[in-house]
């Protein structure tokens, strides 16, 4: 006998408020890091620390957005209403991370940025991730879903390459792979691996349901 882990659905009238609450809570870590930076709470190199924290939160929200589907498929936990907010939060943090790099870190000096890219190729990976996220953020609305139809689903599969380049950018930026980085690498492997096996899992489930209905 399979034990259902399905969560009771939140009443529809509360969902918009809960989504906005997620946005508010999701932006708090970035605001708190900014507060720490102003008042000297980010150590000897506050710009780099601030930049790192923003990038790490971007990675966290990317992973959280992608874990929504496995939770629904495998455990019946339906958080699909929050996936868009999680994806947009990831985009906001990536954009903030990149803005801090360009302004506070490199001072908008093009020669410095170009030299840094040549010296540290992982920066190009981060830029590629941002470029891929832009069309996803711009089309994260109902109008785009209706307008693009099936093309919308194909476009938003870009989130998987985004996660791949994000974890590569993060791992290559570190001198040593610490336990925190190892954790996100494992999570990324699991999420990308699930994406590869999901069609087979769903096909088997459909076959079981059809066999059960035919009895």
C-alpha positions in Angstrom: 0.0 0.0 0.0 1.4 3.4 -0.9 1.1 6.1 1.8 0.1 9.4 0.3 2.1 12.4 1.3 -0.1 14.9 -0.5 -0.6 18.2 1.3 -4.0 19.8 1.7 -4.5 22.4 -0.9 -4.3 26.0 0.2 -7.7 27.8 -0.4 -7.5 29.7 -3.7 -8.2 33.0 -2.0 -5.1 32.8 0.1 -2.7 31.8 -2.7 -2.0 35.3 -4.1 -1.2 36.6 -0.6 1.1 33.6 0.0 2.9 34.2 -3.2 3.5 37.8 -2.3 4.7 36.7 1.1 7.2 34.4 -0.6 8.6 37.4 -2.6 8.9 39.5 0.6 10.6 36.7 2.6 12.7 35.7 -0.4 14.2 39.2 -0.7 15.0 39.5 2.9 18.4 37.7 2.7 19.6 40.2 0.1 18.4 43.2 2.1 20.0 41.8 5.3 23.3 41.2 3.5 23.2 44.9 2.2 22.5 46.0 5.8 25.5 44.0 7.1 27.7 45.5 4.4 26.8 49.0 5.4 27.5 48.5 9.0 30.7 46.4 8.6 29.2 43.0 9.2 30.6 41.3 6.1 34.3 41.1 7.1 37.4 42.5 5.6 36.2 42.3 2.0 32.5 43.3 2.1 32.1 43.7 -1.6 33.2 40.2 -2.4 31.2 38.8 0.5 28.1 40.6 -0.6 28.6 39.5 -4.2 29.1 35.9 -3.0 26.0 35.9 -0.8 23.8 37.2 -3.6 25.1 34.5 -6.0 24.6 31.8 -3.4 21.0 32.9 -2.9 20.4 32.9 -6.6 21.6 29.3 -6.7 19.4 28.4 -3.8 16.3 29.8 -5.4 17.1 28.0 -8.7 17.3 24.7 -6.9 14.1 25.4 -5.0 12.3 26.2 -8.2 13.4 23.0 -9.8 12.6 20.8 -6.8 8.9 21.7 -7.2 8.3 19.2 -9.9 10.0 16.2 -8.2 8.1 17.0 -5.0 4.8 16.9 -6.9 5.6 13.8 -8.9 7.1 11.7 -6.2 5.4 12.9 -3.0 2.2 14.6 -4.1 3.3 17.9 -2.6 1.9 20.5 -5.0 3.8 23.8 -4.7 3.4 24.6 -8.4 1.8 28.0 -7.6 5.1 29.2 -6.1 7.5 28.0 -8.9 7.2 31.3 -10.8 8.0 33.3 -7.7 11.0 31.1 -6.9 12.3 31.5 -10.5 11.9 35.2 -10.5 13.6 35.5 -7.1 16.5 33.5 -8.6 16.7 36.0 -11.5 16.6 39.0 -9.1 19.5 37.6 -7.2 21.5 36.7 -10.3 20.9 40.3 -11.6 21.9 41.8 -8.3 25.0 39.5 -8.1 26.1 40.7 -11.6 25.3 44.3 -10.8 27.5 44.2 -7.7 30.3 42.6 -9.7 30.1 45.3 -12.5 29.8 48.3 -10.2 31.2 47.8 -6.7 33.8 45.1 -7.6 35.0 46.2 -11.1 33.8 49.9 -10.9 32.4 49.7 -14.5 35.9 49.8 -15.8 35.7 47.8 -19.1 39.4 47.0 -19.3 39.2 45.6 -15.7 36.1 43.5 -16.5 37.7 42.2 -19.8 40.9 41.3 -18.0 39.0 39.6 -15.2 37.0 37.5 -17.7 40.2 36.4 -19.4 41.8 35.5 -16.1 38.7 33.8 -14.7 36.6 32.1 -17.4 34.0 31.1 -14.9 32.7 34.7 -15.1 31.7 33.9 -18.7 29.6 31.0 -17.4 27.9 33.3 -15.0 27.1 35.8 -17.7 25.8 33.0 -19.9 23.5 32.0 -17.1 22.2 35.5 -16.8 21.6 35.8 -20.5 19.6 32.6 -20.5 17.5 33.7 -17.5 16.5 37.0 -19.1 14.0 35.5 -21.6 12.6 33.2 -18.9 12.0 36.2 -16.6 10.4 38.2 -19.3 8.0 35.4 -20.2 7.1 34.5 -16.7 3.5 35.8 -17.0 0.2 34.5 -18.2 0.2 36.6 -21.4 3.4 35.0 -22.5 2.1 31.5 -21.7 -1.0 32.1 -23.8 1.0 33.7 -26.6 3.7 31.2 -26.9 1.7 28.0 -26.3 3.9 24.9 -26.5 6.9 27.1 -27.3 6.7 28.4 -23.7 7.4 25.0 -22.3 10.4 24.5 -24.6 11.8 27.9 -23.8 11.6 27.4 -20.0 13.5 24.2 -20.2 16.5 26.5 -20.5 16.4 26.6 -16.7 18.2 23.3 -16.6 21.3 24.6 -18.6 21.1 27.7 -16.4 21.4 25.5 -13.3 24.3 23.7 -14.9 26.3 26.8 -15.7 25.4 28.3 -12.3 26.9 25.4 -10.4 30.0 25.4 -12.6 30.3 29.1 -12.1 30.0 28.6 -8.3 32.3 25.6 -8.1 35.1 27.1 -10.3 35.0 30.4 -8.3 36.1 28.6 -5.2 39.6 27.6 -4.3 38.4 24.6 -2.4 35.1 22.6 -2.7 33.8 23.0 0.9 30.8 21.0 2.3 28.4 23.7 1.3 29.6 23.7 -2.3 29.5 19.9 -2.3 25.9 19.9 -1.1 24.8 22.2 -4.0 26.8 20.1 -6.5 25.0 17.0 -5.3 21.6 18.7 -5.4 22.3 19.9 -8.9 23.2 16.4 -10.0 20.0 15.0 -8.5 17.8 17.7 -10.1 19.4 17.3 -13.5 19.4 13.5 -13.2 15.7 13.5 -12.3 15.0 15.6 -15.4 16.6 12.9 -17.5 14.6 10.0 -15.9 11.3 11.8 -15.4 9.8 10.8 -18.8 10.3 7.1 -18.0 8.9 7.5 -14.5 5.8 9.3 -15.7 5.3 6.8 -18.5 5.4 3.9 -16.0 2.9 5.7 -13.8 0.5 6.3 -16.8 0.8 2.6 -17.7 -0.1 1.6 -14.1 -3.1 3.9 -14.0 -4.3 2.6 -17.4 -3.9 -1.0 -16.2 -5.7 -0.3 -13.0 -8.6 1.4 -14.9 -8.9 -1.6 -17.2 -9.5 -4.0 -14.4 
